[in-house]
Amino acid sequence: MIKRKNSRNLFRETASKKGLLLIPLIVVIELVYVLEKIYRLSKVEIREKIEGLETLPVIELESEDEVLEALRLYAEEDLKFGDAMILAKARISGIKPVYTFDKDFKRFPEANMM
């Protein structure tokens, strides 16, 4: 991970230039993995940390609405983050039904089990 001091400097420098730092979706997915598996944070803590990044004026999350919905599903519905991203993408895009072999989706009305 980036050292806190280095990230603060990066944020300040970006803000002074009125720039934005884009966090691609794949980086969010990797960040969730590292925070969960390496740092052993709870799903609620992970959600709070990533939502905290999103509030910084120099940060832009790719697919922000989908990421925020996925974080909600991940923490509140106890889904794996990848599954939460699939469901969030479907919901925000209005895609129904979601066809899946994954039994974790059984409890969601938009899912059709294969």
Secondary structure, DSSP 8 states (H G I E B T S, - for coil): ---HHHHHHHHHHHHHTT--EEE-HHHHHHHHHIIIIIS---HHHHHHHHHHHHTSTTEEETTHHHHHHHHHHHHHS---HHHHHHHHHHHHHT---EEES-GGGTTSTTEEE-
